[in-house]
Amino acid sequence: MSEVTTHTRPITIAILAMGGQGGGVLSDWIVNLAEHSGYLAQTTSVPGVAQRTGATIYYLELFPAEAAQIAGRDPVLALMPVPGDVDILIAAEFMEVGRALQRGLITADRTTVIASSHRVYGITEKTAMGNGIHDPEPIRKNATIAAKRFIHFDMNATAEANGSVISAVLFGALAASTALPLSREAYEAAIRRGGVGVEPSLKAFSAGMEQAIAEPVTAVPDDPLANQTTNARVLELLDRIQTRHPEQVRRNAQEGIRRMMDYQDTEYAEHYLERLERIIDLEHANGGASHDYQLSAETARYLALWMSYEDTIRVADLKTRSERFKRVREEVKVKNDQITYVTEFMHPRVEEICDTLPSGVGNWIMRSPRVCRLLGRLTHRGRHIRTTKLTGFFMLYTLAGMRRWRRKTLRFTVEDKRINAWLERVEKLIPDDPKLAIEVIECQRLVKGYGDTHARGWRSFDTIMRVLDRHSDRPDLPAQVRRLRDAGLEDEDGKSLELLVNELDQFPDRAPVLASSRD
């Protein structure tokens, strides 16, 4: 027996979770499970930083109590996971798997990885000027190779569908993995002994166990509006997309229709299609089929984004929707017998106020320095508005209701002219330089957000269009526009873009840069 004891090692478990995901609850369940199943258990936790929403590593070691008794002493258990020595790694968010891979916590000879495939975006992802969202596919591929076994699916969605928290689903997936040699009944007993939210937790545990055992199924997305509307005009628009648009464009066009309906109305959705179809027809006439109608597909995407620009009306609309209040309650884990207060900080600049007014009135105020100063003094401090109070809610609800008059506002007039100029420029480029046309379409990525963010983005967009006009004879113009766009997305103050513009203007005859693979 002493030989068995000499070679007995603890079962090591690392749990990577963020604030509010129940990592501590999951850790407690595993300790409870182990202690009632003949193990000595130790758990520690190391809190992370706000960059990952309070990411925490919980580390557990389970040692057979019988082996300790035979040895005549308690085991010495570690406080932190060691690379190459983790038996089970549980990640409550997919990028945490990437963090574990970087630290060497996942090894093919030992580690069973259990992870939720959903994402909770980090601060750097949210604040990036461009698309800062990390691609999860490399992590999925590497984890599949690096792990002994890799169980992953959207456990957050499973938890929400069963009215519980993700820790219960992770616990179910752990049971299904059989990485711990314990019965399902032992797992369920640990949940019952916890005594809080027992029935929802058991339901989510069961769902998690079943999904972990089943083969993963990739769902085929339905059309955004198919079978969801009885509006005859909307159905006509969807049929128009199916019959007139190339297959490569349809998905983006359907999503564009959905977005226009949510943002404005059916007439606006028709206007969106009319604009898009001008590009489709031109690209088709100039050999678009040989390029899989890439320009039209990208236009469908970015035109929808620009036509649904953020204004004060849109912001007020989003802040007063019932889904938002529901989401807030879910995020802060509000119970049915608790009251939630939501306070919005509103600080509209003079420009946003004028943008919401009728075009003539807004223009008059913007041309009057005295009136602008007066408005600035009245609004410079901003306001805190409680949308869970009637006065605050109806203030924003009334502003959101102004969308029926949006077409008469100064902001609509300005954005409509800008969109038309952008599309006209693209239409002129299609016959002679379709690659440059695509780069110009994608420059819309710069025009985003609200207030100062939108103003900075528009300045960068306008700067690139002016450079394009000054250097229209460059043979490498598509690649240069791409470089300019990437520079514009690199930082908020526009320094990278400014440096690159100065370089192009000072050295217009410099040898062209190497084209990317898309060229």
C-alpha positions in Angstrom: 0.0 0.0 0.0 2.9 2.4 0.7 4.0 2.1 -3.0 0.5 3.2 -4.1 0.7 6.2 -1.7 4.1 7.2 -3.0 2.8 7.5 -6.5 -0.6 9.1 -5.6 -0.8 12.7 -6.9 -3.7 15.2 -6.5 -6.2 15.9 -9.1 -5.5 19.5 -10.2 -8.3 21.8 -11.5 -8.0 25.4 -12.7 -11.2 27.5 -13.2 -10.8 30.7 -15.2 -13.9 33.0 -14.8 -14.8 36.6 -14.7 -16.8 38.7 -12.2 -20.5 37.6 -12.0 -20.0 34.2 -13.7 -20.1 32.2 -10.6 -16.5 30.9 -10.5 -16.6 30.9 -6.7 -19.8 29.0 -6.6 -18.4 26.4 -9.0 -15.3 26.1 -6.9 -17.4 25.6 -3.8 -19.5 22.9 -5.5 -16.4 21.0 -6.5 -14.9 21.2 -3.0 -18.3 20.0 -1.5 -18.4 17.2 -4.1 -14.9 16.1 -3.4 -15.1 16.2 0.4 -18.3 14.0 0.4 -16.6 11.6 -2.0 -13.5 10.7 0.0 -11.1 13.5 -1.0 -9.2 16.2 0.8 -9.7 19.5 -1.1 -8.0 22.8 -1.1 -9.0 25.9 -3.1 -7.4 29.3 -3.7 -8.3 32.2 -5.9 -6.3 35.0 -7.4 -8.4 38.0 -8.6 -7.5 39.5 -11.9 -7.8 43.1 -13.3 -10.7 45.1 -14.8 -9.2 44.7 -18.3 -10.9 41.3 -18.4 -13.9 42.3 -16.2 -12.2 41.0 -13.0 -10.9 37.7 -14.4 -10.1 35.3 -11.6 -8.2 32.0 -11.4 -9.6 29.5 -9.0 -7.3 26.6 -8.3 -8.3 23.4 -6.6 -6.3 20.2 -5.7 -8.1 17.1 -4.6 -6.2 14.3 -2.8 -7.6 10.9 -1.8 -8.2 10.9 1.9 -7.4 7.2 2.1 -4.0 7.7 0.7 -3.3 10.5 3.2 -4.4 8.2 6.0 -2.1 5.4 4.8 0.8 7.8 4.6 0.1 9.1 8.1 0.2 12.8 7.2 -1.8 15.4 5.3 -0.6 16.2 1.7 1.1 19.4 0.8 -1.1 21.0 -1.9 -0.1 23.8 -4.2 -1.7 27.3 -4.3 -1.4 28.0 -8.0 -1.6 26.0 -11.3 1.7 24.9 -12.7 2.3 24.6 -16.5 2.1 21.0 -17.6 0.4 19.8 -14.4 -3.3 20.7 -14.8 -5.7 17.8 -15.1 -8.9 19.8 -15.7 -9.2 23.4 -17.0 -12.6 25.1 -16.9 -13.1 28.4 -18.7 -16.3 30.4 -18.3 -15.5 32.5 -21.4 -13.7 31.4 -24.6 -10.7 33.9 -24.6 -9.8 32.5 -21.1 -8.8 29.3 -23.0 -6.3 31.4 -25.0 -5.0 32.8 -21.7 -4.5 29.2 -20.4 -2.8 28.2 -23.7 -0.3 31.1 -23.3 0.5 30.0 -19.8 1.1 26.4 -20.7 -1.7 25.1 -18.6 -3.1 22.9 -21.3 -1.2 19.7 -22.3 -2.2 16.9 -24.6 -1.2 14.1 -22.2 -3.2 15.4 -19.2 -5.6 18.3 -19.6 -9.4 18.0 -20.2 -10.6 21.5 -21.2 -14.2 22.5 -20.6 -15.1 25.9 -22.0 -18.0 28.1 -22.9 -17.7 29.3 -26.5 -19.5 32.6 -25.9 -17.5 35.9 -25.7 -17.4 38.7 -23.2 -15.4 41.4 -24.9 -12.4 42.9 -23.1 -11.9 46.7 -22.7 -9.4 46.8 -25.5 -11.8 45.0 -27.8 -14.6 47.5 -27.0 -12.5 50.7 -27.3 -10.6 49.8 -30.5 -11.2 52.3 -33.3 -11.5 49.5 -35.8 -12.6 45.9 -35.3 -10.7 45.0 -32.2 -12.6 41.8 -31.5 -10.2 38.8 -31.3 -10.8 35.9 -33.6 -11.6 32.8 -31.5 -10.9 30.3 -34.3 -7.1 30.1 -33.7 -7.8 29.4 -30.1 -10.3 26.7 -31.0 -7.8 25.0 -33.3 -4.9 25.2 -30.9 -7.0 24.0 -27.9 -8.2 21.0 -30.0 -4.6 20.1 -30.6 -3.2 21.0 -27.2 -5.8 19.4 -25.0 -6.3 15.7 -24.2 -10.1 16.4 -24.6 -11.8 19.7 -25.5 -15.5 20.2 -24.6 -16.9 23.5 -25.8 -20.3 25.0 -26.6 -22.3 28.1 -25.7 -22.8 27.4 -22.0 -24.0 30.9 -21.3 -26.9 30.5 -23.7 -27.7 27.1 -22.1 -27.7 28.8 -18.7 -30.0 31.6 -19.8 -32.4 29.1 -21.5 -32.7 27.2 -18.2 -33.0 30.3 -15.9 -29.7 29.7 -14.1 -26.1 30.7 -14.2 -23.2 29.5 -16.3 -21.5 27.8 -13.3 -24.3 25.1 -13.2 -23.8 24.3 -16.9 -20.0 24.1 -16.5 -20.6 21.7 -13.5 -22.8 19.6 -15.8 -20.1 19.5 -18.5 -17.5 18.5 -15.9 -19.7 15.6 -14.9 -20.2 14.5 -18.5 -16.4 14.6 -19.1 -15.9 11.8 -16.5 -12.6 13.6 -15.7 -13.6 13.2 -12.0 -14.4 9.5 -11.2 -17.7 10.4 -9.5 -21.4 9.7 -10.2 -24.0 12.1 -11.5 -25.9 11.6 -8.2 -22.8 12.9 -6.3 -22.7 16.1 -8.4 -26.4 16.7 -7.9 -26.1 16.1 -4.2 -23.4 18.8 -4.0 -25.8 21.3 -5.7 -28.5 20.4 -3.2 -26.2 20.9 -0.3 -25.4 24.4 -1.6 -29.0 25.3 -0.8 -29.3 28.3 -3.1 -31.2 28.3 -6.5 -31.2 24.5 -6.3 -33.9 23.7 -8.8 -32.7 26.1 -11.6 -29.1 24.9 -11.0 -30.1 21.3 -11.3 -32.0 22.0 -14.5 -29.0 23.8 -16.0 -26.6 21.1 -14.7 -28.7 18.5 -16.6 -28.8 20.5 -19.8 -25.0 21.1 -19.6 -24.4 17.4 -19.1 -26.6 16.5 -22.0 -25.0 19.0 -24.4 -21.5 18.0 -23.4 -22.3 14.3 -24.2 -24.0 15.1 -27.5 -22.1 15.9 -30.7 -21.8 19.6 -31.4 -24.3 20.9 -34.0 -23.7 24.0 -36.1 -27.0 25.9 -36.6 -27.7 27.3 -40.0 -29.0 30.9 -39.5 -32.4 31.8 -40.9 -33.1 34.9 -42.9 -33.3 37.8 -40.4 -36.9 38.6 -41.3 -38.2 35.4 -42.7 -41.3 34.0 -41.0 -41.2 37.0 -38.6 -43.4 39.5 -40.4 -46.7 39.8 -42.0 -46.0 43.3 -43.4 -46.7 42.9 -47.1 -44.2 45.6 -48.2 -41.4 44.0 -46.1 -42.2 40.6 -47.7 -42.0 42.2 -51.1 -38.6 43.6 -50.3 -37.4 40.2 -49.1 -38.7 38.6 -52.3 -36.9 41.4 -54.3 -33.7 40.4 -52.6 -34.2 36.7 -53.4 -35.0 37.3 -57.1 -32.8 40.3 -58.0 -29.7 40.1 -55.8 -26.8 37.7 -56.4 -26.5 35.0 -53.8 -23.3 36.5 -52.3 -25.2 39.7 -51.4 -28.5 38.4 -50.0 -27.5 37.7 -46.4 -26.1 41.2 -45.9 -29.0 42.8 -47.8 -31.5 41.0 -45.6 -29.7 42.1 -42.5 -29.7 45.6 -43.9 -33.5 45.6 -44.4 -33.9 44.4 -40.8 -31.7 47.2 -39.6 -33.5 49.9 -41.6 -36.9 48.7 -40.3 -35.6 48.8 -36.7 -34.0 52.2 -37.3 -36.7 54.0 -39.3 -39.5 52.5 -41.4 -40.3 50.5 -44.6 -39.8 53.5 -46.8 -36.3 53.9 -45.5 -35.7 50.1 -46.2 -36.8 50.6 -49.8 -34.5 53.6 -50.1 -31.6 51.4 -48.8 -32.4 48.7 -51.5 -32.6 51.3 -54.3 -29.1 52.6 -53.4 -27.7 49.1 -53.1 -29.2 48.0 -56.4 -27.4 50.8 -58.2 -24.1 49.3 -57.1 -25.2 45.7 -57.9 -26.3 46.7 -61.4 -23.0 48.5 -62.1 -20.9 45.7 -60.8 -22.8 43.1 -62.8 -22.3 45.2 -65.9 -18.6 45.3 -65.2 -17.9 41.6 -64.6 -19.0 41.4 -60.9 -19.7 37.7 -61.2 -16.0 36.9 -61.7 -15.3 38.6 -58.4 -18.2 37.0 -56.5 -19.9 40.4 -56.2 -17.5 41.3 -53.4 -18.2 45.0 -53.9 -22.0 44.6 -53.7 -21.7 42.4 -50.6 -19.5 45.0 -48.8 -21.8 47.8 -49.9 -24.8 46.0 -48.5 -23.0 45.8 -45.1 -21.5 49.3 -44.9 -24.4 51.2 -46.5 -26.7 49.7 -43.8 -24.3 50.8 -41.1 -24.0 54.4 -42.4 -27.8 54.8 -43.0 -28.4 53.7 -39.4 -26.0 56.4 -38.0 -26.1 57.1 -34.2 -28.0 60.3 -33.4 -29.7 61.5 -30.2 -33.0 60.0 -31.4 -31.4 56.6 -31.8 -29.6 56.7 -28.5 -32.8 57.6 -26.7 -34.7 54.8 -28.5 -32.1 52.2 -27.4 -32.0 53.4 -23.8 -35.8 53.1 -23.4 -36.4 49.7 -24.9 -37.8 47.0 -22.7 -35.1 44.6 -23.8 -32.4 46.9 -22.4 -34.0 47.0 -18.9 -34.3 43.3 -19.0 -30.7 42.9 -20.0 -29.6 45.3 -17.2 -31.6 43.3 -14.6 -30.0 40.0 -15.9 -26.5 41.4 -15.8 -26.7 42.6 -12.2 -28.6 39.5 -11.2 -31.6 41.3 -9.8 -34.1 39.1 -8.0 -37.9 39.3 -8.6 -38.4 41.1 -5.2 -35.7 43.7 -5.8 -36.0 47.2 -7.4 -33.5 48.4 -9.9 -32.6 52.0 -10.7 -30.9 52.9 -14.0 -29.3 56.3 -14.3 -28.2 57.5 -17.8 -25.6 60.2 -18.1 -26.5 62.5 -21.0 -24.1 65.1 -22.2 -25.2 66.3 -25.7 -22.9 68.9 -27.3 -24.4 71.9 -29.0 -23.9 70.1 -32.3 -26.0 67.2 -31.3 -28.8 69.5 -30.1 -28.8 71.3 -33.5 -28.6 68.0 -35.4 -31.9 67.0 -33.8 -33.7 70.2 -34.8 -35.2 70.9 -38.2 -32.5 71.5 -40.8 -33.2 75.3 -41.2 -33.3 76.0 -37.4 -30.2 73.8 -36.7 -28.2 75.6 -39.4 -29.3 79.0 -38.1 -28.1 78.2 -34.6 -24.8 76.7 -35.8 -24.1 80.0 -37.7 -24.9 82.1 -34.6 -21.9 82.1 -32.2 -24.0 83.9 -29.5 -26.8 81.3 -29.5 -24.2 78.5 -29.5 -22.5 80.0 -26.5 -25.8 80.3 -24.7 -26.7 76.6 -25.5 -23.2 75.6 -24.4 -23.6 77.2 -21.0 -27.0 75.4 -20.5 -25.7 72.0 -21.4 -22.0 71.9 -20.6 -22.5 70.0 -17.3 -24.6 67.2 -18.7 -27.6 65.6 -16.9 -28.2 62.4 -15.0 -31.5 60.9 -16.1 -33.2 58.0 -14.3 -35.0 56.0 -16.9 -36.6 53.9 -14.2 -38.5 57.0 -13.0 -41.5 58.2 -15.0 -40.1 61.7 -15.6 -36.7 60.5 -16.9 -38.2 57.7 -19.0 -40.8 59.9 -20.7 -38.2 62.5 -21.5 -36.1 60.0 -23.5 -39.2 58.2 -24.8 -40.5 61.5 -26.2 -37.1 62.1 -27.9 -37.1 58.6 -29.3 -40.6 59.2 -30.8 -39.1 62.0 -32.9 -37.8 59.4 -35.4 -40.9 60.0 -37.5 -39.5 63.5 -38.1 -35.9 62.3 -38.5 -35.8 63.1 -42.3 -36.4 66.7 -41.6 -33.5 67.1 -39.1 -30.2 68.8 -39.8 -28.3 65.6 -39.1 -30.3 63.6 -41.6 -29.7 66.2 -44.3 -26.0 66.2 -43.7 -25.6 62.4 -43.5 -27.8 61.9 -46.6 -25.6 64.2 -48.6 -22.4 62.4 -47.4 -23.8 59.0 -48.3 -24.8 60.1 -51.7 -21.4 61.6 -52.4 -19.7 58.4 -51.1 -21.8 56.2 -53.4 -21.4 58.5 -56.4 -17.6 58.2 -56.0 -17.8 54.4 -55.9 -20.1 54.4 -59.0 -17.4 56.3 -60.9 -14.7 54.0 -59.9 -16.4 50.7 -60.7 -15.7 50.6 -64.5 -12.0 51.5 -64.2 -10.9 50.4 -60.7 -13.2 48.0 -58.9 -10.5 47.3 -56.3 -10.3 50.9 -55.3 -14.1 51.1 -55.2 -14.1 48.3 -52.6 -11.5 50.2 -50.5 -13.6 53.3 -50.6 -16.7 51.4 -49.5 -14.8 50.0 -46.6 -13.7 53.4 -45.5 -17.1 53.7 -43.9 -15.6 51.8 -41.0 -14.2 55.1 -39.9 -17.6 56.8 -39.6 -19.1 55.4 -36.4 -20.3 56.2 -33.0 -21.8 59.4 -31.5 -20.6 62.9 -30.6 -16.8 63.4 -30.5 -16.2 59.8 -31.7 -18.3 60.4 -34.8 -16.6 63.8 -35.5 -13.1 62.3 -35.3 -14.1 59.4 -37.6 -15.7 61.7 -40.2 -12.5 63.9 -40.2 -10.4 60.8 -40.9 -12.8 59.7 -43.7 -12.8 63.1 -45.3 -9.0 63.3 -45.1 -8.7 60.0 -47.0 -11.1 61.1 -49.7 -9.1 64.3 -50.2 -5.8 62.3 -50.4 -7.5 60.0 -52.9 -8.3 63.0 -55.1 -4.8 64.5 -54.9 -3.1 61.2 -55.8 -5.7 59.7 -58.2 -2.9 58.8 -60.7 -1.0 56.5 -58.4 -1.0 52.9 -59.7 -1.0 51.6 -56.1 -3.9 53.7 -54.9 -6.1 50.8 -53.6 -3.2 49.7 -51.3 -2.6 53.3 -50.2 -6.2 53.9 -49.3 -6.1 50.7 -47.3 -3.0 51.9 -45.5 -4.7 55.2 -44.8 -7.8 53.6 -43.5 -5.9 51.3 -41.2 -3.9 54.3 -39.9 -7.2 56.1 -39.2 -8.4 53.2 -37.2 -5.2 52.9 -35.2 -5.6 55.8 -32.7 -8.2 58.3 -31.6 -6.2 61.5 -32.1 -5.5 60.7 -35.8 -1.7 61.0 -35.4 -1.0 57.8 -37.4 -3.1 59.0 -40.3 -1.6 62.5 -40.2 1.9 61.0 -40.5 1.0 58.8 -43.4 -0.8 61.6 -45.3 2.3 63.8 -44.8 4.5 61.0 -46.2 2.3 60.6 -49.3 2.2 64.3 -50.0 5.9 64.9 -49.5 7.0 61.8 -51.5 4.4 61.3 -54.2 6.8 59.5 -56.5 8.0 57.0 -53.9 7.8 53.4 -55.2 4.5 51.7 -54.7 4.1 49.6 -51.6 3.7 45.9 -52.0 0.1 45.0 -52.7 -1.7 42.8 -50.2 -3.0 39.3 -51.1 -6.4 40.8 -52.0 -4.8 42.8 -54.8 
